[in-house]
Amino acid sequence: MKTLRVVLVLTLVSVFSAGTLSFFELLAEKRIAENEKREIEESIFTIVPQTEKIEEVKDYYKLFDKEGDLLGYIFLAEGQGYQGPVKILFGLKPNLEELLGIEIISHQETPGLGAKIDSGEFKQQFRRLRVLPKIEYLKKKPSLPNQIQAITAATVSSRSVVNILNKKIDQIRKEFKKR
């Protein structure tokens, strides 16, 4: 009888805890989605400041200037970094051959080293960077319009950003060719 009571109490406590956690997760989920959407919109204006109108299309955004001319597209890419997932928001010109810029939305890279992927100096290298041929990273100063310089002592993080972008850009170019 005593064992049955302990099992019953533990079951009730477990059910109550699971229900409470589920409830708060649902509450937080909406707020997290709203915060992520706001962060994406702010990042879009960082990547392409002259944007006047944003049109959300299925899984990307179209950007327009004051006259209604297409400035480019914004995409979200995600992949594995050195220590965890890396989310990158990036813009491509309408011809899909040149980057407008990138913003790191989230990462778990090593503080002080890999975390430099979020530094202005690193991200600046991606402005007007050619994506054909594929983006390359070098340990030395780049000499071609599709190359960036890797972060010293954080080559894996630099390579991750480049690989995530190249993979997503290949996918985008294939999908846009079908249209």
C-alpha positions as CSV (number, residue, x, y, z in Angstrom):
1,M,0.0,0.0,0.0
2,K,2.8,2.4,0.9
3,T,4.6,1.7,-2.5
4,L,1.3,2.4,-4.3
5,R,1.0,5.7,-2.6
6,V,4.6,6.7,-3.5
7,V,4.1,5.7,-7.1
8,L,0.8,7.7,-7.2
9,V,2.4,10.8,-5.7
10,L,5.4,10.6,-8.0
11,T,3.1,10.2,-11.0
12,L,0.9,13.2,-10.0
13,V,4.0,15.3,-9.5
14,S,5.4,14.2,-12.9
15,V,2.2,15.0,-14.7
16,F,1.8,18.4,-13.0
17,S,5.5,19.3,-13.8
18,A,5.2,18.2,-17.4
19,G,2.0,20.1,-17.8
20,T,3.5,23.3,-16.3
21,L,6.6,23.1,-18.5
22,S,4.5,22.5,-21.6
23,F,2.3,25.5,-20.7
24,F,5.3,27.8,-20.2
25,E,6.9,26.5,-23.4
26,L,3.9,27.4,-25.4
27,L,3.9,30.9,-23.9
28,A,7.6,31.4,-24.6
29,E,7.4,29.9,-28.1
30,K,5.3,32.8,-29.4
31,R,7.5,35.4,-27.8
32,I,10.6,33.7,-29.1
33,A,9.1,33.7,-32.7
34,E,8.2,37.4,-32.4
35,N,11.7,38.3,-31.1
36,E,13.4,36.3,-33.9
37,K,11.1,38.0,-36.5
38,R,12.0,41.4,-35.1
39,E,15.7,40.6,-35.1
40,I,15.5,39.4,-38.7
41,E,13.8,42.7,-39.8
42,E,16.4,44.8,-38.0
43,S,19.2,42.7,-39.6
44,I,17.7,43.2,-43.0
45,F,18.1,47.0,-42.6
46,T,21.6,46.5,-41.4
47,I,22.5,44.4,-44.5
48,V,20.6,46.7,-47.0
49,P,20.0,50.1,-45.3
50,Q,18.4,51.6,-48.4
51,T,15.5,49.1,-48.1
52,E,12.1,50.8,-48.1
53,K,9.8,47.9,-48.6
54,I,10.1,44.2,-47.5
55,E,8.0,41.6,-49.1
56,E,8.0,38.2,-47.4
57,V,7.8,35.3,-49.8
58,K,7.5,31.7,-48.5
59,D,11.1,31.2,-47.2
60,Y,12.8,34.4,-48.2
61,Y,12.3,38.2,-48.4
62,K,12.3,40.5,-51.4
63,L,13.8,44.0,-50.8
64,F,12.7,47.1,-52.7
65,D,13.9,50.7,-52.8
66,K,11.8,54.0,-52.8
67,E,11.1,53.6,-56.5
68,G,9.9,50.0,-56.1
69,D,13.0,48.6,-57.8
70,L,14.2,45.2,-56.5
71,L,17.4,45.6,-54.4
72,G,17.8,41.9,-53.8
73,Y,16.8,39.0,-51.6
74,I,17.3,38.0,-48.0
75,F,17.7,34.3,-46.9
76,L,18.2,32.5,-43.7
77,A,20.8,29.8,-43.6
78,E,21.7,27.4,-40.8
79,G,24.4,24.9,-40.3
80,Q,26.9,23.4,-37.9
81,G,29.6,25.6,-36.5
82,Y,32.6,24.5,-34.3
83,Q,30.5,24.2,-31.1
84,G,26.9,24.3,-32.3
85,P,24.4,25.6,-34.8
86,V,25.1,28.9,-36.6
87,K,22.2,30.9,-38.1
88,I,23.1,33.4,-40.8
89,L,20.9,36.0,-42.5
90,F,22.3,37.1,-45.8
91,G,21.4,39.2,-48.8
92,L,21.9,38.4,-52.5
93,K,21.7,40.8,-55.4
94,P,18.9,40.0,-57.9
95,N,21.3,38.3,-60.2
96,L,22.2,35.9,-57.3
97,E,25.9,36.4,-58.1
98,E,26.9,38.8,-55.3
99,L,26.3,39.1,-51.6
100,L,24.8,42.3,-50.2
101,G,26.1,41.3,-46.8
102,I,25.5,39.0,-43.8
103,E,24.4,39.1,-40.2
104,I,24.9,36.3,-37.7
105,I,21.6,35.7,-36.0
106,S,22.8,33.1,-33.5
107,H,25.8,31.0,-32.8
108,Q,27.6,29.0,-30.0
109,E,31.1,29.5,-31.1
110,T,34.0,29.9,-28.6
111,P,34.0,33.3,-26.9
112,G,37.0,35.4,-28.0
113,L,37.8,33.2,-31.0
114,G,35.1,31.7,-33.1
115,A,32.6,34.3,-31.7
116,K,34.5,36.8,-33.9
117,I,32.3,35.6,-36.8
118,D,29.9,38.1,-35.4
119,S,32.4,41.0,-35.5
120,G,32.0,43.8,-37.9
121,E,35.4,43.3,-39.4
122,F,34.6,39.7,-40.3
123,K,31.1,40.4,-41.6
124,Q,32.3,43.4,-43.7
125,Q,34.3,41.0,-45.9
126,F,31.0,39.6,-47.2
127,R,29.8,42.9,-48.6
128,R,29.8,42.8,-52.4
129,L,31.5,39.4,-52.3
130,R,31.1,37.4,-55.4
131,V,29.5,34.0,-54.9
132,L,30.5,32.6,-58.3
133,P,32.7,30.7,-58.2
134,K,32.0,29.6,-54.6
135,I,33.1,31.6,-51.7
136,E,36.5,30.6,-50.4
137,Y,38.3,31.4,-47.1
138,L,42.1,31.9,-46.9
139,K,44.5,32.2,-44.0
140,K,46.2,35.1,-45.9
141,K,44.9,38.2,-47.5
142,P,42.4,37.5,-50.2
143,S,43.2,38.3,-53.8
144,L,40.0,37.3,-55.7
145,P,36.5,38.8,-55.4
146,N,35.1,35.5,-54.0
147,Q,37.6,35.2,-51.1
148,I,37.6,36.2,-47.5
149,Q,40.3,36.0,-44.8
150,A,39.6,33.5,-42.1
151,I,39.7,34.5,-38.5
152,T,43.1,33.8,-37.0
153,A,42.9,30.8,-34.6
154,A,39.2,30.3,-35.6
155,T,39.6,28.7,-39.0
156,V,36.9,26.1,-38.3
157,S,34.3,28.9,-37.5
158,S,35.3,30.8,-40.6
159,R,35.0,27.6,-42.7
160,S,31.6,26.9,-41.2
161,V,30.2,30.3,-42.2
162,V,31.6,29.9,-45.7
163,N,30.3,26.3,-46.0
164,I,26.8,27.3,-44.7
165,L,26.6,30.1,-47.2
166,N,27.9,28.1,-50.2
167,K,25.5,25.3,-49.5
168,K,22.5,27.6,-49.2
169,I,23.4,29.7,-52.2
170,D,23.8,26.5,-54.3
171,Q,20.3,25.5,-53.2
172,I,18.8,28.9,-53.9
173,R,20.4,29.1,-57.4
174,K,19.0,25.7,-58.3
175,E,15.5,26.6,-57.0
176,F,15.5,30.0,-58.8
177,K,16.5,28.3,-62.1
178,K,13.4,26.2,-61.9
179,R,11.2,29.3,-61.8
